[in-house]
Amino acid sequence: MEYFDAFDDKPRDECGVFGILGHPKAVEFTYLGLRALQHRGQESAGIVASDGDSFSHHHGMGLVAQVFEETLTTLEGHIAVGHNRYSTTGASNLQNAQPLIREYKRGPLAIAHNGNLVNAQRIRSDLEDTGAIFHSTSDTEVIAHLIARSRQTLLEDRIMDALKEVRGAYSLVFMGKSILIGVRDPYGFRPLWLGRADDSYVLASETCAFDVIDAEPIREITPGEMVIITETEPEPRSFMFGQIQPDLSQCIFEYIYLSRPDSVVFGERVNRPRRELGRQLARECPADADIVIPVPDSATLAALGYSAESGIPFDIGLYRNSYVGRAFMNPSQEVRELMVKVKLNPILDVLEGKRVVVVDDSIMRGTESRQFVKLIRKGGATEVHVRISSPPNKFPCFYGVDTPTRKELIASSHTIEDTRKYIRADSLAYLSIEGMLKCMKSPKDFCTACFDGSYPVEFSGQPTGQLPIDFKD
């Protein structure tokens, strides 16, 4: 079922995970945590709770508030795991909604996964050859099968056995009847935090989920670390399950677009690097203009940085209606054009007669950029100069961010000038890779594969490093 969204041309925010053990309001806190992490996945949501003896759960398609509008009170337990999902691997349907629940020899198991396993298809094929039956198309189910097949006794040992087989990006939260386990892959692609709410311990993708429940952030889970939380131990146990990579591969798009600016991710609050990207963009790509405006809302901080560095006044020139969802299936062209105005509209007295710099965080297909340039011109702007606070996206992501295929990425087959003509801007400029990394505290610790095609994890028989031009087209 295909819905039209006039401004659905961004990298989708993979997933958000949340877990809590030992709190009487575990279900309510998980719900609130998922609301705070809604930006990381808006396709489906789920919560699994345990009272120590059995699981109760609910999953649904849509936003967290819609999914749990009438069902939250049916969940009971002092342990809970929650998940927001965008489909990076597996179809968009309820069957693939997480947390995934499976029964194995030692009881029920719930798994919430943020990331993507690059060798999941090969493992799945091998498991099916030996009689395994899969109930979803999600790569997370591969982990569940590997856990079930382990000969170890303890859940944490079974998880370690499973993780020896998989490769790729994963921040995982596991829940048994009376245990909560958090795991982060050795490359550190995706964030995962440990916090404390009263006398209970909490795991979450971002610290913004702690703020909403008044939990105290303790620390970020180290790449290659497993944290085990039980009711019988006063403190979480922790150990390294995999060799730490000499060079980490943290996803730089967490700073460019994915994470909330009030969250601490990869060791610092997102606000600073996101503003600095805008400052560096102004240094590299100046423009003669009267005002700087953002494409709301994800580019606002970068636009503020651009304005501060360039001295060009900042203003809000486009209004985004936050209450518009995917309302039509396959609308007519006339309705498509009208829907653009419902979701995003120019503020005429800001734009009229002005030379405008409009800052955005990325360009994927170019369709959204073309639409907002058109709107700004309709608002009366005399010139529209587009500035992008990241380098050209030439390669798809295989580590948990749902980006278009390489054929769909406009920068993979078109020059910047070609793209400028397509979006009908007076000028177009991107931040350089070198400039982007200059904004990071530890430049060598980031994955830049979506910009340069240098994939850090080997997969599909390909070596690490630069991939051939036709890879995954």
N, C-alpha and C positions, 0 to 999 in steps of 0.2 A: 504494500500500500504506500504509494509515493505522495508525500506532501510537498507543497511549494513553500519555500522560505526565500524571500527576496534578498536576504542578507545572511545566508547560510554558506559562507565561503571562508570559514576559518578552520584552523586545525582543531578538531574536537578534543575536549579536555580529558581524554582517557577515562579514569574512574576515581572515585573517592572511597576510602575505607575507614571504618571506625570500629573500635571494640572497647568494652569496659567489663571489669570483673569486680564483684563484691560490693555492688551498690544497690540499695533498695529501689532506686529510680533508674536502673540500668536501661530499661526500654525507653523511657522518656528522654534520658540523656542521649541515647543513640539516635533517636528521632531528631533531637535538636542539633546534634553533631552533623547529621546528614543534611539538615537544612543549611547549615553553615558551609557545607562542602558541595552544595547544589551545583556550583559552577563547574565542577569536575565531571559531571555526568547528569544528563537530563532525559535520558531515554527510559531507564527503569530504576527502581529502588527496591530494597528488601531489608528486612530485619529478622534475625533469628535470635531467640532468647532461650536460656536454659535455667531451670529451677534446681539443677543438681541431679535430677532424675530423668528428665525428658526435655525435648525441644518443643517450642511453639514458634511459628514463623508466618510471615506474610510477605509476598512479593507482588509487584504490580508494574505496569507500564505507565510512564509519565513522571511528573514531578513528585517530590517527597510528600508535600502537603496533600496532593490529590490521592496518592497511593494509600496513605494512612488516615484519610479523613474520618473513616468510620471503623477502622480495624485496630488501632493502636491498643485499645483496652483489652483486646483478645490475647495479647502477648503477655507472658508472665515469666519472670526470672530475675535473678540478680547478676546474671552474666548475659551479655548481648553483643552481637556483631551486626554491623550495617554496611550497606554498599550502595553507591550511586554508579550507574553504568552508562557508558557509551560503548558501542560495539566496535572494538578494534580487531578482534578475531571472533568469528561466530555471528550468526544472523541476529537481526534486531527482532527478538520475540521473547515472550515470557519464559520460554523453556531455557533461555540463556541468562535470565535475570539472576543476580547473585544477592546475598551469599549462596553459594552452591551447597546443597545438603546431600550427603551420602552416608549410608550405613556401611561400616566395615566390622571386622571381627570384634573389636573392642567397643563398639557402640556407634552413636551418631557423630558426624563430623560436619562442621560448617567452614567454608573457605570463602574469603573475600580477597580479590586479586586486583591490584593496580599494576598494569604493565602488559607485556606481550612476550610469549615464549617463541623463539624463532625456530625451534626444532620440534614444535608440538605435533605437526602433521606426520613427521617420520615416526615419532614415538607412538602416536595414535595408531598408525598403520601396523606397526609391530605388535601392539597390544591386541588389535582386532584379529590379527593372524593367529594369535594364541587363544582366542575365544572371548575377549573382552567385549562387552556391549556398552556403547555410549548412549546417553540420553540427551545430549546437547551437542552443539557444534563449538562450544567454548573451549579454548585451550586450557582453562582452569581444570576441567574435568580430567585431563591427562594427569595432573598432580594427584587428584583423588585416587585414580587407579593405581598409580605408583605407590602411594601410601598404603593402600589396601594390600598390595602384593608384598610389601616388606615383611621380613621375618622377625623384625625387632618387636620388642614388647611395648616400650614407652612410645607415646605419640611423637614426642620430640625426636626420638631416634628414627622413627618411621619417616618423618618429614625430612630429616637429613638424608636418608637413603634416596628419597624421591628427588631432592634437589641436586643430588650428584648426577642425575640423568638429564636435567633440563638446562637450557641455556637461554639467555635473553634478559629482559627487564621484569623484575617482580618485587613489589612490596606487598606482602601477604599478611593477613590476619586469619589465624585458625582458632576454632572454638570446639572443645569437647564438652562433655557434660559439666566439668568442673575445672577447666583449664583454658587459658587464653595464651596464644603464642603469636609473636610478631617476627617477621623475617624480612630482611632487605637484601637484594642481590649484591654480589661482590663488586659490581661496577657502580652501584649507587645511582642507577638511572632515575628512579622515582623516590620522592621523599617519604619518610615515615617517622613519626614522633611518638615519644613516650611521655605521658603526663600523669598527674595525680589529682583526683577529685575527692576531697575529704580523705577517707582511708582507703580509697579504691584507686586502681591503676587504669590508665586509659591509653589506647593507641589510636592514632589518627594520621591521615595524610598531611594535614596542615595544622598549624597552631591556632588558626581561626576557629577550629572546631572545639578547642579547649576554652577559648574566651567565652563562648556562648553558655557554657555550663560552669563557669568560674573554676575551671581546672587549672592547675599550675603546670606549665611546661617544665619537664625535667631535662630532657636532652633528645637529640635526634638519634635514631637507631643508626649505628655505624654500618657502612656497606659490608656485607658478608657476615652480619651478626644475627643471632637468634635470641629473642628475649622470651622467657617463660614465666608466666604469671599464674600462681595458684592460690587457693584459699588457705592452704596450710603453711605457706612460707611468707614471712613478713615483708620480704623484698623480692623483686623480680630476679631470677637467675639469668645470666647472660653468658654466651660463649660464641666464638667465631666458628662458623661451620665451613667456611671456604677461604681460600687464599685471597687476601686483599690484593687487588690489582695495583701494579705500580703506577698506573695512570687511571684515575676514575673517569667515568663517562656520564656525569650528571646531565640531565636534559636541560639545555640552556633555554628552551621554550618555557620552562617554569618561570623564569624571570621575564621573558619577553611578553608572555601572554597568559599562561595557564593558571598560575597561582594568584590568590588574592593578595593585594598590596599590603594588607595588614598582617599577613602570615610571615613567620620565620621559616625559610626554606634554604637548605644547603648552607646553614650557618649564619644567615643574615636576613633581615626583614626585606621583603621584595621591593618595598617602596624605593630604597636607595638605588639599586642597579637599574630599575625601570626608568627612573628620572634621569640617571646618568646616560642611559642609551639615547635619550632625547637630546641631552647636552652634546654628546659626541656627534650625533647626527647633524646638529646645527654647525659644529665645527667643520665637518666634512662636506656638508651639502647646504651651504647658505642660499638664501633666496631674498630678492627684493620684494617685500610685501608689507601690508598694513596691519594684518592680524595673523595670529596662529590659532587654529582650532583643531580639536581632536576628532577622530571618528569615535563616537561614544560606544561603550564606556571604557573599553580595554586600553585605548591609546591615550587616555587623559593625562596620565603621569608623564609619559614620554613627551607629549605636547607641552606640558608645563616645563619640562627640562629644556626643550627646544626654545621656548619663549625666554626662559631665564638666561640662556647662553647667548641668544641672538639679540636680545633687547627688543624684539617685536612683541607688542602686547598680546596677551592670551585672552581668548574669549570662547564662548560656547556658540557655535554657529549652526549646529545640527541637534535637533531634539529627538531622542530615541524613546519610543513608547514601550516601556518595559512589560506591559500587560498584554502584548499581542503574541500569541503562539502560532502553531501551524494550523491554520483554520480551513484551508481548502485542499482538496485533492485534485490535481491536474486542472487548475483553473485556466480560463481563456486568457489570451494575451492582454485583453483589455483589463481583466480583473487583476492580473499580475502587476500591471503598471499602477493600478489603484492601491494595491496592497503595499507597494513600496512607500507610498505617502502615509499609509496608516502606521507603519513601523518607524519610519525616519522622515523627518520633515525639516526644511531649512528655516532658520530664524531670520527673516528678511531684513530687519533693521540692524542686524549685526553684519550681514553679508553685502548689502546693497552698496555698489560703487567701490568695493574693496578688492585689493589684491590679497589673495588668501593663500596661506600655507596650511594645508591640511595634513596632519600627522596620523599615520596608521601604524600598527605593529607588524603587519605582514600582508603579502598578496599571494593568494593561492591560484585560483583560476582567473582572477581579474574581473569577474562579474560584479562583485560587490563594489570594487573601486570604480568601475564604470558607472554604477548607479549613483554613488555619492558625489562623484564629480558632476554628474548631470544635475543633481539636486542643488548643489552649491551654485552652479551657473543659473539655475532657475531662481535662486534666491537673490540674484543680482550681482554676483561677484564678477569683476572685470577680468581677473586672472585666477587660475587655480593651479597651485604648485603642490604636488603630492610628494611627501617625504615619508619613507618607511624606516622604522627604528630597528630593523633587522636586515640581514643580507637577502638576496633573492633566493627563494625556496625552489631549488632545482631537483631535489630528491625526496621521495616519500620516506616516512618514518616507519620502522618495523619494530619499535620498542615501546609501543603502547599509546602513541598519539595517532589518532585517525586523520591522516592527511589524504588529499586526493592522490590518485596514481600519477606516475611520472608523466604520462601522456596528457593528463589534465593540468599539470602544473605549468603555468604560462611561462615561467622563467626558464624551464628546461629546454624549450624549443624556440623562444623568441628573445631578441635583444631587448635591452631596456628601452631603446627608442621605439621598437615595435610595440612594446607594452604601453608606452606613453601614448602612442597613437590610438591603441585599442581603447584605453580608458578615457581618452580625449582630454588629457591634462595639458597645461601649458609647459610644464616640466615635471620630471619624475626622477627621483634619486633614492638610492638605498644606502643604509649603513654598511660599511665594509666588514668583512669577517674580522680583520685585525682590530678595527675600531670597536666592534662588539665585544671582543675578548678583553680589550683594554678596560672595559667597564666592570669586569669581574675581578674579585679579590684573588682568586686562584684560577687564572685562565686555562691552565693545562688540565683542569679537572672536569671539563665540560665536553659533551658530545656535540659535534657540529655536523653530523652526517647529512642532515636535511639541507645544508648549504653547500657542502663540498663533496658529498658522496663517500666519505671515509667512514665506513661502518666499523665500529669497534669489536663487534661480536660476530664470529664466523657463522654462517648459516647457508643452507641450501647448496652445499658443496662449494660455496664461494670463499675465497680467502678474505681475511680482513684487509682493510684499505680501500682504495678506489675501485668502484664497481664498474662493469661495462655499461655502455650507454643504454643498452636495451634491457637492463636488469629489471625484472618485475613489471615491465610495460604491459 
